[in-house]
Amino acid sequence: MNQAVIAPLLVALITAIGTLLTRRFSRVQIGLSLAGSLGYLVAVYAFVTEVDPLGAANTFSYQLSGWVAPYGITLVADPLSAFMLSFSAIISLGALVYSAVYVDSFGQRVSYHPLYHFMMVGVTGSFLTGDIFNLFVWFEVMLMSSYVLVVFYSGPEQTRAALQYVVLNLVGSAVMLLAIGGLYSTTGTLNMADLAQTLQAGGTAPAPVLGLSALLFAVFALKAGLVPFQFWVPAAYRAAPAPVSAMLAGVVKKVGVYAIVRLYFTVFGAATLGELALPGFSGESLLSFYGPILFVMASASILVGGFGAVGRDDIDGLLAYSSIGQVGFIVLPLGIAATSGDPTIQTLGIAAALVYALNHGFAKGLLFLASGAVYDTVGTTEFPDLGGLSEKAPVLSASFFVGALALIGIPPLSGFFGKLLVFDTAGQAGSNLGLAVALIGAILTIAYFSRAWNRGFWGEPSLLVQHGDSRTSLVAVVLLLAVAIVILGVGFDVVYRAAEAGADAALNRQAYIDAVLQGGEQA
Amino acid sequence: MTATEPQFVLAAVIASLFALGTFLVLRRDIVRVVWGVSIISQAANMYLVTMGGFAGSVPILGHGGGHGGETTITDPLVQALVLTAIVIGFGTTAFALVLTYRVYEEHGTIDLFELGERA
């Protein structure tokens, strides 16, 4: 039993309840909210120290209420969840400080802070849980808060976007419940480690496991916003307040990616296809079935997101389409890793996806916050009304530039290494198609950010820009995130080793099973 | 009646509920869409209960767990899962209905076609 596992979850939950109770005292509430987010960072730090991804790389479990796995609900700590939690903690702190200034005081008093922290509770729970039904519950916690945060301004645009977002995710939840119920009835367990063990032992019919895991996959793809489940993304991201968009794109989307890595590489990878193996597919594992699916969805996302972003006329819309494309970049190496049976390529592919997820989290978070600051300064994010921002708000523009360069992948920023690893994975696996898609995606990224830069930030300041006034506190948060991106790029060695430890943990199925079912610490 | 018979009946009921839910989700009226979504999630709940099987007695330990001369007990886990799912479903349906009202207030219509045209 190690209390560090549950600490981040408890801190987020207590903060959420605390901010709900102190609604009447707005200063106390904001103070508590910020302190809670700092406390969350400290709890995650303690968590990471216990897991020690760069050293011992421990995997250990926490059995809730002392119910022994597989009967109780298990929380699992390993380098993969440590990696996801640490970058989420930093981005969420940044976005929260920004919100305290950006969101109007009435909105903050009514519900903003509790919702924000409940969303973090859901995110944290999803990263930690070792039980698929519990994963469904954490998804719901996260989604319920995000529904309200998307409709937060509650204008015509927001209500329409939220309606679409809510209905889609409700159908998604029903589908997830179906898949979980089916898996329980097929395998007789809900515990992920026990599920992996049962599948590894064989004896379960492969056809229902394949079908139900595919059903579950559709739900995760919907959460991650992969093509063909991407259509809710632009409307929802444009409707939500800027710091919420930053969180949705930077952190919440990554929960879908994490679930794909955890469930398909660690758990379902244990199953063998038997007579279901299709001709032309390599490998006997169920995972090899998902390789081509992930690959096609990722490629389509890169193209749809890239071409969509090139045609947008406002910063928010451009960033929303860009996130569809960038999630494609995260999933592309996963697809290649799933197809390849070679453990080195699998590790490299997952590490590439994790590094890219981290880079996208920081860069897209920064860009959405910068877009919010532009809106705060000028009153619009439409390109025809912008122009010449670099003269009027040089620090803000420079930070936007850093974020854009990080997504394009210019050394020494973290994005360079992310792109390099994606190309490296495709190259080592000999996937020429993967290389071609990644190259087209990279060119499209350059194209739409050059366009945004030319139309929004260069040239003569427009009338609106001339009369705008930027707030220092907002710009400061954006600048800090830009500095963080530079630091991540310069100190990339540590990031890569953490990502590699995360990838190893995702693939080391036996260590995961032992840690949960025997409750012991595994090196 | 044998233990497997109600499962066949329920399978048919669940199938028709899913069909009805899907039909309603594809309507133009938002209220019907919300109805459809909640019917789909209820069908999913029924599916879960059915998956737990009906052979065996009620899973209440305090009563000895051996009613009706059965020796086995029905799996209680799915019922616990469904209770959780029902509570979540209740919250989301309430929210979806409030959201429908807000959409009506903002746009003056709950027709999805008209709503789409105003985008």
Interface residues (C-beta under 8 A of the other chain):
Chain A: F133 F136 V137 E140 M144 Y147 V148 V151 S154 G155 P156 T159 R160 A162 L163 V166 V167 L170 V171 S173 A174 V175 L177 L178 I180 G181 G182 Y184 S185 L190
Chain B: V25 I30 V33 V34 V37 I40 S41 A43 A44 N45 Y47 L48 M51 G52 L77 V78 L81 T84 A85 I88 G91 T92 F95 A96 L99 T100 R102 V103 E106 H107 L115 R118 A119
